[in-house]
Amino acid sequence: MRSTKVFGQTFSRITVASLSIALLGFTASCTIDRDNNEHQIESSSSTGKQGNGDEKAENKLTSNIKDGDDEVDVTEHVQVKAGQKIDKVSLTNDAGEEVKGKFNDDKTEWTVPTKLGYSRTYTLTAKSGEQKLKQTFTTMTPGMTLDGALAPLDGSTVGIGQTIALHFDAPVEDRKAVEDAITVETTPKVEGAFYWITAQDVRWRPEKYWKPGTKVNVKANLYGTKIGEGVYGGEDRSAKFTIGDDMRALVDDKTKTMTIKKNGKTVQTMPVSLGMDYQYPTPNGTYIIGDQHESLTMDSSTFGLTGSGAYRTDVQYATQMSYSGIYIHAAPWSVYAQGNTNTSHGCINVTVENAAWVFNNMKRGDIVEVKNTQGETLNGSDGLGDWNIPWKTWKAGNADG
């Protein structure tokens, strides 16, 4: 059977100055980091002219903020300088909360290391000897902010096929700006490239599967980044994850079996029943394991099947293979067909025991390859079909839309 189109990540809503935009397209279900790297929204700076002062130029107490500025960039860092020791500095927002800054070794410079909040008014005061500085300024107000959700989770261990995914709550106008805001560091070093699966979803992957043990550190410095006309990033995101064992499943419709290998060694073989020939053949190609559910309700209406032949069925041990609802799952009603006849609506039917084995032994990012069915190749934009897009196409990128 095939279930509800389950989107592989969980995402936050768009933050708008005076309105909200509903999440487009999919129902999120992939576990995603939403809360890591939350902003201290009272932290960083802006541009501007030097402050006032009557001392000699070399001892003048100044800041990089123009007093009264009402469009200060949130990504620049507030800084106060003097040619002599600075006695004290204070930066507070319109709620009376103080923003922390750091002095250099000789206390002639004070800098805020983080970013400021959108649409906030700040008061900056400083004293150096007899000199005093007081300035008030307001940060920029975006017309809209888009929030991006990053996968995989921070601290997770994933499979060799896991791609780095960032999903936005609405289509992104300036894709190149988003790509420029993302850094991917790997140990050992791995070359990769960006590709936009949809106007809301950018992915990063290497040319070939990851090597087990690879460490990956992703940073998406989106907050304060202009990604469209009047549109800015809503939050920074980051995640560190590790590539685990090489787990791959090969589903062959000729033999109607699924063979699973761990680090090159066969660890399990099981009979399967695939999508019904001519009606609902399971697409060929490479799939990435996504969500896993101990129990899941599968509803044929989510992919347009109603009336005669429609179904709504609860299944056990469902392991997601595509956003369009293809799963490996327990199907005790088709045990008679497993290994000899295709009876499903596209899913891979196995026994309860075998479905539980897959559920307990395979993980997000592992690979499932399907071959020799009467279906076409899984579309590369079907959420978990990234590896079906040729590397030449992927590497060329599509930041221009």
C-alpha positions as a Markdown table, in Angstrom:
| # | Residue | x | y | z |
|---|---|---|---|---|
| 1 | Met | 0.0 | 0.0 | 0.0 |
| 2 | Arg | 1.0 | 3.6 | -0.2 |
| 3 | Ser | 0.4 | 6.1 | 2.6 |
| 4 | Thr | -0.1 | 9.8 | 3.0 |
| 5 | Lys | 2.6 | 11.9 | 1.4 |
| 6 | Val | 4.8 | 12.4 | 4.4 |
| 7 | Phe | 7.3 | 15.2 | 4.2 |
| 8 | Gly | 10.7 | 14.2 | 5.6 |
| 9 | Gln | 11.2 | 17.2 | 7.8 |
| 10 | Thr | 9.5 | 19.3 | 10.5 |
| 11 | Phe | 9.5 | 23.0 | 9.8 |
| 12 | Ser | 8.6 | 26.3 | 11.4 |
| 13 | Arg | 6.3 | 28.9 | 10.0 |
| 14 | Ile | 7.2 | 32.1 | 8.2 |
| 15 | Thr | 7.5 | 35.1 | 10.4 |
| 16 | Val | 6.1 | 38.2 | 8.8 |
| 17 | Ala | 6.0 | 41.8 | 9.9 |
| 18 | Ser | 2.3 | 42.0 | 9.7 |
| 19 | Leu | 1.0 | 38.8 | 8.2 |
| 20 | Ser | 1.6 | 35.0 | 8.2 |
| 21 | Ile | 2.1 | 32.8 | 5.2 |
| 22 | Ala | 0.9 | 29.2 | 5.6 |
| 23 | Leu | 3.3 | 26.4 | 5.0 |
| 24 | Leu | 3.1 | 25.3 | 1.4 |
| 25 | Gly | 2.8 | 21.9 | -0.1 |
| 26 | Phe | 3.6 | 19.1 | 2.4 |
| 27 | Thr | 2.8 | 17.8 | 5.8 |
| 28 | Ala | 6.1 | 17.7 | 7.7 |
| 29 | Ser | 7.2 | 14.5 | 9.4 |
| 30 | Cys | 11.0 | 14.2 | 9.2 |
| 31 | Thr | 12.5 | 15.0 | 12.6 |
| 32 | Ile | 14.4 | 18.3 | 12.3 |
| 33 | Asp | 16.2 | 20.6 | 14.4 |
| 34 | Arg | 13.9 | 23.6 | 15.1 |
| 35 | Asp | 15.4 | 25.0 | 18.2 |
| 36 | Asn | 19.1 | 24.7 | 17.9 |
| 37 | Asn | 21.1 | 27.9 | 17.6 |
| 38 | Glu | 18.2 | 30.1 | 18.6 |
| 39 | His | 19.1 | 33.8 | 18.4 |
| 40 | Gln | 20.0 | 36.0 | 21.3 |
| 41 | Ile | 18.1 | 38.5 | 19.3 |
| 42 | Glu | 19.7 | 41.4 | 21.2 |
| 43 | Ser | 23.2 | 40.9 | 20.0 |
| 44 | Ser | 25.3 | 42.5 | 17.1 |
| 45 | Ser | 25.5 | 45.6 | 15.2 |
| 46 | Ser | 25.2 | 47.9 | 12.3 |
| 47 | Thr | 27.0 | 50.5 | 10.2 |
| 48 | Gly | 27.3 | 54.2 | 10.7 |
| 49 | Lys | 29.5 | 57.2 | 11.3 |
| 50 | Gln | 31.7 | 57.8 | 14.3 |
| 51 | Gly | 30.3 | 59.3 | 17.5 |
| 52 | Asn | 30.8 | 62.6 | 19.1 |
| 53 | Gly | 33.7 | 63.7 | 21.2 |
| 54 | Asp | 35.9 | 66.7 | 22.1 |
| 55 | Glu | 39.1 | 65.0 | 22.9 |
| 56 | Lys | 42.0 | 64.7 | 20.5 |
| 57 | Ala | 41.4 | 62.5 | 17.5 |
| 58 | Glu | 43.7 | 59.7 | 18.7 |
| 59 | Asn | 41.9 | 59.4 | 22.0 |
| 60 | Lys | 38.4 | 60.0 | 20.7 |
| 61 | Leu | 35.6 | 57.7 | 22.1 |
| 62 | Thr | 33.6 | 56.5 | 19.1 |
| 63 | Ser | 31.3 | 53.8 | 17.9 |
| 64 | Asn | 30.5 | 52.4 | 14.5 |
| 65 | Ile | 26.8 | 53.4 | 14.9 |
| 66 | Lys | 25.2 | 56.6 | 13.8 |
| 67 | Asp | 23.1 | 58.2 | 16.5 |
| 68 | Gly | 19.4 | 58.1 | 15.4 |
| 69 | Asp | 19.9 | 55.6 | 12.6 |
| 70 | Asp | 16.7 | 53.6 | 12.1 |
| 71 | Glu | 17.9 | 51.0 | 9.6 |
| 72 | Val | 20.9 | 49.4 | 11.3 |
| 73 | Asp | 22.0 | 46.1 | 9.8 |
| 74 | Val | 21.5 | 43.3 | 12.3 |
| 75 | Thr | 24.5 | 41.3 | 11.1 |
| 76 | Glu | 27.2 | 43.9 | 11.8 |
| 77 | His | 28.8 | 44.0 | 15.2 |
| 78 | Val | 28.4 | 47.0 | 17.4 |
| 79 | Gln | 31.8 | 48.3 | 18.3 |
| 80 | Val | 33.1 | 51.0 | 20.6 |
| 81 | Lys | 36.7 | 52.3 | 20.3 |
| 82 | Ala | 39.0 | 54.8 | 22.1 |
| 83 | Gly | 42.6 | 55.7 | 22.1 |
| 84 | Gln | 42.8 | 55.0 | 25.8 |
| 85 | Lys | 41.2 | 52.6 | 28.3 |
| 86 | Ile | 37.4 | 52.4 | 28.1 |
| 87 | Asp | 35.9 | 52.5 | 31.6 |
| 88 | Lys | 32.5 | 51.0 | 30.8 |
| 89 | Val | 30.0 | 50.3 | 28.0 |
| 90 | Ser | 26.4 | 49.4 | 28.1 |
| 91 | Leu | 24.0 | 48.4 | 25.3 |
| 92 | Thr | 20.4 | 47.8 | 26.1 |
| 93 | Asn | 17.3 | 47.1 | 24.0 |
| 94 | Asp | 13.8 | 48.6 | 24.3 |
| 95 | Ala | 12.8 | 46.0 | 26.8 |
| 96 | Gly | 15.6 | 47.0 | 29.1 |
| 97 | Glu | 17.6 | 43.8 | 28.4 |
| 98 | Glu | 21.4 | 44.3 | 28.3 |
| 99 | Val | 23.4 | 43.0 | 25.4 |
| 100 | Lys | 26.7 | 41.4 | 26.3 |
| 101 | Gly | 29.9 | 42.5 | 24.7 |
| 102 | Lys | 33.6 | 41.8 | 25.0 |
| 103 | Phe | 36.7 | 44.0 | 25.6 |
| 104 | Asn | 40.0 | 43.5 | 23.9 |
| 105 | Asp | 43.1 | 42.9 | 26.1 |
| 106 | Asp | 43.9 | 46.6 | 26.7 |
| 107 | Lys | 40.2 | 47.6 | 26.9 |
| 108 | Thr | 40.5 | 50.1 | 24.1 |
| 109 | Glu | 37.8 | 48.2 | 22.1 |
| 110 | Trp | 34.5 | 46.7 | 23.0 |
| 111 | Thr | 32.5 | 44.5 | 20.6 |
| 112 | Val | 29.2 | 42.7 | 20.5 |
| 113 | Pro | 30.0 | 39.2 | 19.0 |
| 114 | Thr | 26.4 | 38.2 | 18.2 |
| 115 | Lys | 23.5 | 39.6 | 16.1 |
| 116 | Leu | 20.9 | 42.2 | 17.0 |
| 117 | Gly | 17.1 | 41.7 | 16.9 |
| 118 | Tyr | 15.0 | 42.9 | 14.0 |
| 119 | Ser | 12.9 | 46.0 | 14.7 |
| 120 | Arg | 14.5 | 46.8 | 18.1 |
| 121 | Thr | 15.6 | 50.1 | 19.5 |
| 122 | Tyr | 18.9 | 50.1 | 21.4 |
| 123 | Thr | 20.6 | 52.6 | 23.7 |
| 124 | Leu | 24.4 | 52.6 | 23.7 |
| 125 | Thr | 26.4 | 54.4 | 26.4 |
| 126 | Ala | 30.1 | 54.4 | 27.1 |
| 127 | Lys | 32.7 | 56.3 | 29.2 |
| 128 | Ser | 36.4 | 56.7 | 28.7 |
| 129 | Gly | 38.1 | 59.1 | 31.2 |
| 130 | Glu | 36.2 | 62.4 | 30.9 |
| 131 | Gln | 34.6 | 61.4 | 27.6 |
| 132 | Lys | 31.0 | 60.1 | 27.4 |
| 133 | Leu | 29.1 | 58.6 | 24.6 |
| 134 | Lys | 25.3 | 58.1 | 24.3 |
| 135 | Gln | 23.5 | 56.9 | 21.2 |
| 136 | Thr | 20.1 | 55.5 | 20.3 |
| 137 | Phe | 19.4 | 53.6 | 17.2 |
| 138 | Thr | 16.8 | 51.1 | 15.7 |
| 139 | Thr | 17.5 | 48.0 | 13.7 |
| 140 | Met | 16.0 | 47.2 | 10.3 |
| 141 | Thr | 12.5 | 45.9 | 9.9 |
| 142 | Pro | 12.2 | 43.2 | 7.2 |
| 143 | Gly | 9.0 | 43.1 | 5.1 |
| 144 | Met | 9.1 | 39.3 | 5.8 |
| 145 | Thr | 11.3 | 36.7 | 7.3 |
| 146 | Leu | 11.5 | 33.1 | 6.1 |
| 147 | Asp | 12.6 | 30.4 | 8.5 |
| 148 | Gly | 14.5 | 27.4 | 7.2 |
| 149 | Ala | 14.6 | 23.9 | 8.9 |
| 150 | Leu | 17.8 | 21.9 | 8.7 |
| 151 | Ala | 18.2 | 18.2 | 8.5 |
| 152 | Pro | 19.6 | 15.9 | 9.7 |
| 153 | Leu | 19.4 | 16.5 | 13.4 |
| 154 | Asp | 22.3 | 17.8 | 15.4 |
| 155 | Gly | 24.2 | 14.9 | 17.1 |
| 156 | Ser | 22.6 | 12.2 | 14.9 |
| 157 | Thr | 24.1 | 9.3 | 13.1 |
| 158 | Val | 22.8 | 8.8 | 9.6 |
| 159 | Gly | 23.3 | 6.6 | 6.6 |
| 160 | Ile | 25.7 | 6.9 | 3.7 |
| 161 | Gly | 23.0 | 8.3 | 1.4 |
| 162 | Gln | 21.9 | 11.1 | 3.7 |
| 163 | Thr | 21.8 | 14.5 | 2.0 |
| 164 | Ile | 21.9 | 17.9 | 3.8 |
| 165 | Ala | 18.5 | 19.4 | 3.5 |
| 166 | Leu | 17.2 | 22.9 | 4.2 |
| 167 | His | 13.5 | 23.5 | 3.8 |
| 168 | Phe | 11.9 | 27.0 | 3.8 |
| 169 | Asp | 8.3 | 27.9 | 4.6 |
| 170 | Ala | 7.9 | 29.6 | 1.2 |
| 171 | Pro | 9.7 | 29.8 | -2.1 |
| 172 | Val | 13.1 | 31.5 | -2.0 |
| 173 | Glu | 13.7 | 34.3 | -4.4 |
| 174 | Asp | 17.5 | 34.7 | -4.0 |
| 175 | Arg | 18.8 | 31.1 | -4.0 |
| 176 | Lys | 22.4 | 32.1 | -4.4 |
| 177 | Ala | 22.2 | 34.2 | -1.2 |
| 178 | Val | 21.0 | 31.1 | 0.7 |
| 179 | Glu | 23.8 | 28.9 | -0.7 |
| 180 | Asp | 26.4 | 31.6 | 0.2 |
| 181 | Ala | 25.1 | 31.6 | 3.8 |
| 182 | Ile | 25.6 | 27.8 | 4.2 |
| 183 | Thr | 29.0 | 26.2 | 5.1 |
| 184 | Val | 29.6 | 22.5 | 5.1 |
| 185 | Glu | 32.8 | 21.2 | 6.8 |
| 186 | Thr | 33.7 | 17.5 | 6.7 |
| 187 | Thr | 36.3 | 15.2 | 8.2 |
| 188 | Pro | 37.8 | 13.8 | 6.0 |
| 189 | Lys | 37.3 | 16.5 | 3.4 |
| 190 | Val | 34.5 | 15.8 | 0.9 |
| 191 | Glu | 33.6 | 17.9 | -2.1 |
| 192 | Gly | 29.9 | 18.4 | -2.7 |
| 193 | Ala | 27.3 | 20.7 | -4.4 |
| 194 | Phe | 23.9 | 22.4 | -3.8 |
| 195 | Tyr | 20.8 | 21.6 | -5.8 |
| 196 | Trp | 17.3 | 23.0 | -5.3 |
| 197 | Ile | 14.8 | 20.1 | -5.3 |
| 198 | Thr | 12.0 | 22.6 | -5.2 |
| 199 | Ala | 11.8 | 26.4 | -4.8 |
| 200 | Gln | 11.6 | 25.8 | -1.1 |
| 201 | Asp | 14.1 | 22.9 | -0.7 |
| 202 | Val | 17.9 | 23.1 | -1.2 |
| 203 | Arg | 20.0 | 20.0 | -0.8 |
| 204 | Trp | 23.8 | 19.4 | -0.5 |
| 205 | Arg | 25.4 | 16.1 | -1.3 |
| 206 | Pro | 28.8 | 14.7 | -2.4 |
| 207 | Glu | 29.2 | 13.0 | -5.8 |
| 208 | Lys | 29.2 | 9.5 | -4.2 |
| 209 | Tyr | 27.9 | 8.0 | -1.0 |
| 210 | Trp | 29.5 | 9.2 | 2.2 |
| 211 | Lys | 32.2 | 7.0 | 3.8 |
| 212 | Pro | 31.2 | 5.5 | 7.2 |
| 213 | Gly | 32.7 | 7.5 | 10.0 |
| 214 | Thr | 32.7 | 10.9 | 8.2 |
| 215 | Lys | 32.0 | 13.8 | 10.5 |
| 216 | Val | 29.9 | 16.7 | 9.1 |
| 217 | Asn | 29.4 | 20.2 | 10.5 |
| 218 | Val | 26.8 | 22.4 | 8.8 |
| 219 | Lys | 26.1 | 26.1 | 9.5 |
| 220 | Ala | 23.4 | 28.1 | 7.9 |
| 221 | Asn | 23.9 | 31.7 | 8.8 |
| 222 | Leu | 20.5 | 32.9 | 7.6 |
| 223 | Tyr | 19.5 | 35.4 | 10.1 |
| 224 | Gly | 19.9 | 38.9 | 8.7 |
| 225 | Thr | 20.7 | 37.5 | 5.2 |
| 226 | Lys | 18.6 | 39.1 | 2.4 |
| 227 | Ile | 17.0 | 36.3 | 0.4 |
| 228 | Gly | 14.5 | 38.3 | -1.6 |
| 229 | Glu | 13.0 | 41.7 | -2.0 |
| 230 | Gly | 12.3 | 42.8 | 1.6 |
| 231 | Val | 12.7 | 39.2 | 2.7 |
| 232 | Tyr | 15.4 | 38.1 | 5.2 |
| 233 | Gly | 16.3 | 34.9 | 7.0 |
| 234 | Gly | 14.5 | 34.3 | 10.2 |
| 235 | Glu | 17.0 | 32.1 | 12.2 |
| 236 | Asp | 20.5 | 30.7 | 12.0 |
| 237 | Arg | 20.7 | 26.9 | 11.9 |
| 238 | Ser | 23.5 | 24.4 | 12.6 |
| 239 | Ala | 24.0 | 20.7 | 13.0 |
| 240 | Lys | 26.9 | 18.3 | 13.5 |
| 241 | Phe | 26.3 | 14.6 | 12.5 |
| 242 | Thr | 28.2 | 11.4 | 11.8 |
| 243 | Ile | 27.9 | 8.9 | 8.9 |
| 244 | Gly | 27.2 | 5.4 | 10.4 |
| 245 | Asp | 27.5 | 1.9 | 8.9 |
| 246 | Asp | 27.1 | 1.3 | 5.2 |
| 247 | Met | 23.5 | -0.2 | 5.1 |
| 248 | Arg | 22.0 | -0.9 | 1.7 |
| 249 | Ala | 19.0 | -2.8 | 0.6 |
| 250 | Leu | 18.5 | -4.2 | -2.9 |
| 251 | Val | 14.9 | -5.0 | -3.9 |
| 252 | Asp | 14.8 | -7.0 | -7.1 |
| 253 | Asp | 11.4 | -7.5 | -8.8 |
| 254 | Lys | 12.7 | -10.5 | -10.8 |
| 255 | Thr | 13.3 | -12.5 | -7.7 |
| 256 | Lys | 10.9 | -10.6 | -5.5 |
| 257 | Thr | 13.4 | -10.5 | -2.7 |
| 258 | Met | 15.1 | -7.8 | -0.7 |
| 259 | Thr | 18.7 | -8.4 | 0.2 |
| 260 | Ile | 20.3 | -6.2 | 2.9 |
| 261 | Lys | 24.0 | -5.7 | 3.3 |
| 262 | Lys | 25.9 | -4.1 | 6.1 |
| 263 | Asn | 29.4 | -2.8 | 5.2 |
| 264 | Gly | 29.3 | -5.1 | 2.2 |
| 265 | Lys | 28.2 | -8.2 | 4.0 |
| 266 | Thr | 24.8 | -9.8 | 3.5 |
| 267 | Val | 22.9 | -9.7 | 6.8 |
| 268 | Gln | 19.3 | -10.4 | 5.8 |
| 269 | Thr | 17.3 | -11.6 | 2.8 |
| 270 | Met | 13.5 | -11.5 | 2.8 |
| 271 | Pro | 10.6 | -12.1 | 0.2 |
| 272 | Val | 8.6 | -9.1 | -0.9 |
| 273 | Ser | 5.5 | -8.2 | -2.7 |
| 274 | Leu | 5.8 | -4.9 | -4.7 |
| 275 | Gly | 3.3 | -2.6 | -6.5 |
| 276 | Met | 0.9 | -4.3 | -8.8 |
| 277 | Asp | 2.2 | -4.6 | -12.3 |
| 278 | Tyr | 0.6 | -2.2 | -14.8 |
| 279 | Gln | -1.5 | -0.5 | -12.2 |
| 280 | Tyr | 0.8 | 0.7 | -9.4 |
| 281 | Pro | 4.3 | -0.6 | -10.2 |
| 282 | Thr | 6.9 | 0.4 | -7.6 |
| 283 | Pro | 9.3 | 3.0 | -9.2 |
| 284 | Asn | 12.9 | 1.8 | -9.9 |
| 285 | Gly | 15.9 | 3.7 | -8.7 |
| 286 | Thr | 17.6 | 4.8 | -5.5 |
| 287 | Tyr | 15.7 | 5.7 | -2.4 |
| 288 | Ile | 16.9 | 7.3 | 0.9 |
| 289 | Ile | 15.4 | 6.0 | 4.1 |
| 290 | Gly | 13.4 | 8.7 | 5.9 |
| 291 | Asp | 10.9 | 8.5 | 8.8 |
| 292 | Gln | 10.1 | 5.3 | 10.6 |
| 293 | His | 6.8 | 4.6 | 12.4 |
| 294 | Glu | 6.0 | 1.7 | 14.7 |
| 295 | Ser | 2.4 | 2.2 | 13.5 |
| 296 | Leu | 1.0 | 4.3 | 10.7 |
| 297 | Thr | -2.4 | 4.8 | 9.0 |
| 298 | Met | -2.2 | 4.6 | 5.2 |
| 299 | Asp | -4.8 | 6.4 | 3.3 |
| 300 | Ser | -5.1 | 5.9 | -0.5 |
| 301 | Ser | -7.0 | 9.2 | -0.9 |
| 302 | Thr | -3.7 | 11.1 | -0.3 |
| 303 | Phe | -2.5 | 10.0 | -3.7 |
| 304 | Gly | -5.9 | 10.3 | -5.5 |
| 305 | Leu | -7.3 | 6.8 | -5.1 |
| 306 | Thr | -10.9 | 6.9 | -4.0 |
| 307 | Gly | -14.0 | 4.9 | -4.7 |
| 308 | Ser | -13.4 | 1.3 | -5.8 |
| 309 | Gly | -10.1 | 0.0 | -4.6 |
| 310 | Ala | -9.7 | 2.8 | -2.0 |
| 311 | Tyr | -8.3 | 1.9 | 1.4 |
| 312 | Arg | -7.5 | 3.3 | 4.8 |
| 313 | Thr | -5.3 | 0.8 | 6.7 |
| 314 | Asp | -3.2 | 0.8 | 9.9 |
| 315 | Val | 0.2 | -0.9 | 9.4 |
| 316 | Gln | 3.1 | -1.8 | 11.6 |
| 317 | Tyr | 6.8 | -1.0 | 11.3 |
| 318 | Ala | 6.6 | 1.5 | 8.4 |
| 319 | Thr | 9.9 | 2.7 | 7.0 |
| 320 | Gln | 9.6 | 5.6 | 4.6 |
| 321 | Met | 11.2 | 5.5 | 1.2 |
| 322 | Ser | 9.6 | 8.5 | -0.6 |
| 323 | Tyr | 7.5 | 11.6 | 0.1 |
| 324 | Ser | 4.9 | 10.2 | -2.3 |
| 325 | Gly | 4.0 | 7.5 | 0.2 |
| 326 | Ile | 6.2 | 4.4 | -0.6 |
| 327 | Tyr | 7.2 | 2.5 | 2.5 |
| 328 | Ile | 8.6 | -0.9 | 3.6 |
| 329 | His | 5.9 | -2.1 | 6.0 |
| 330 | Ala | 4.3 | -5.2 | 7.5 |
| 331 | Ala | 1.6 | -6.7 | 5.4 |
| 332 | Pro | 0.4 | -9.9 | 7.0 |
| 333 | Trp | -2.5 | -10.1 | 4.5 |
| 334 | Ser | -0.1 | -10.6 | 1.6 |
| 335 | Val | 2.3 | -13.2 | 3.1 |
| 336 | Tyr | 1.0 | -15.7 | 0.5 |
| 337 | Ala | 2.2 | -13.3 | -2.3 |
| 338 | Gln | 5.5 | -12.3 | -0.9 |
| 339 | Gly | 8.3 | -13.8 | -3.0 |
| 340 | Asn | 6.0 | -14.5 | -6.0 |
| 341 | Thr | 3.3 | -11.9 | -6.8 |
| 342 | Asn | 3.0 | -8.1 | -6.7 |
| 343 | Thr | -0.1 | -7.1 | -4.8 |
| 344 | Ser | 0.6 | -3.6 | -3.2 |
| 345 | His | -0.2 | -0.1 | -4.4 |
| 346 | Gly | 3.6 | 0.6 | -4.6 |
| 347 | Cys | 4.9 | -0.1 | -1.1 |
| 348 | Ile | 7.2 | -3.0 | -0.3 |
| 349 | Asn | 5.2 | -5.6 | 1.6 |
| 350 | Val | 7.0 | -7.9 | 4.0 |
| 351 | Thr | 6.1 | -10.0 | 7.0 |
| 352 | Val | 5.6 | -8.5 | 10.4 |
| 353 | Glu | 8.9 | -10.0 | 11.6 |
| 354 | Asn | 10.8 | -8.8 | 8.6 |
| 355 | Ala | 9.3 | -5.3 | 8.8 |
| 356 | Ala | 10.3 | -5.1 | 12.5 |
| 357 | Trp | 13.9 | -6.2 | 11.5 |
| 358 | Val | 14.1 | -3.3 | 8.9 |
| 359 | Phe | 12.6 | -0.9 | 11.5 |
| 360 | Asn | 15.2 | -1.9 | 14.1 |
| 361 | Asn | 18.3 | -2.2 | 11.9 |
| 362 | Met | 18.0 | 0.4 | 9.2 |
| 363 | Lys | 18.2 | 4.1 | 9.8 |
| 364 | Arg | 17.6 | 7.5 | 8.3 |
| 365 | Gly | 19.9 | 8.0 | 5.3 |
| 366 | Asp | 20.4 | 4.3 | 4.5 |
| 367 | Ile | 20.0 | 3.3 | 0.8 |
| 368 | Val | 17.3 | 1.2 | -0.8 |
| 369 | Glu | 17.7 | 0.4 | -4.5 |
| 370 | Val | 14.8 | -1.0 | -6.5 |
| 371 | Lys | 15.3 | -2.6 | -9.9 |
| 372 | Asn | 13.5 | -4.6 | -12.6 |
| 373 | Thr | 10.0 | -3.4 | -11.9 |
| 374 | Gln | 7.6 | -2.2 | -14.6 |
| 375 | Gly | 7.7 | 1.3 | -13.1 |
| 376 | Glu | 9.7 | 4.3 | -14.2 |
| 377 | Thr | 12.6 | 5.7 | -12.1 |
| 378 | Leu | 11.7 | 7.6 | -8.9 |
| 379 | Asn | 11.6 | 11.3 | -9.6 |
| 380 | Gly | 14.7 | 13.1 | -8.1 |
| 381 | Ser | 12.4 | 15.7 | -6.6 |
| 382 | Asp | 10.3 | 13.2 | -4.7 |
| 383 | Gly | 11.9 | 14.1 | -1.4 |
| 384 | Leu | 14.0 | 11.0 | -0.9 |
| 385 | Gly | 15.1 | 10.5 | -4.5 |
| 386 | Asp | 18.1 | 12.9 | -4.6 |
| 387 | Trp | 20.5 | 10.2 | -5.9 |
| 388 | Asn | 18.4 | 9.7 | -9.0 |
| 389 | Ile | 19.5 | 13.1 | -10.2 |
| 390 | Pro | 22.8 | 12.7 | -12.2 |
| 391 | Trp | 25.9 | 14.2 | -10.7 |
| 392 | Lys | 26.5 | 16.3 | -13.8 |
| 393 | Thr | 23.1 | 17.9 | -13.4 |
| 394 | Trp | 23.4 | 18.2 | -9.6 |
| 395 | Lys | 26.9 | 19.8 | -9.7 |
| 396 | Ala | 25.8 | 22.3 | -12.3 |
| 397 | Gly | 23.3 | 23.6 | -9.8 |
| 398 | Asn | 20.2 | 25.6 | -10.3 |
| 399 | Ala | 20.5 | 28.6 | -8.1 |
| 400 | Asp | 19.1 | 30.8 | -10.9 |
| 401 | Gly | 15.8 | 28.9 | -10.7 |
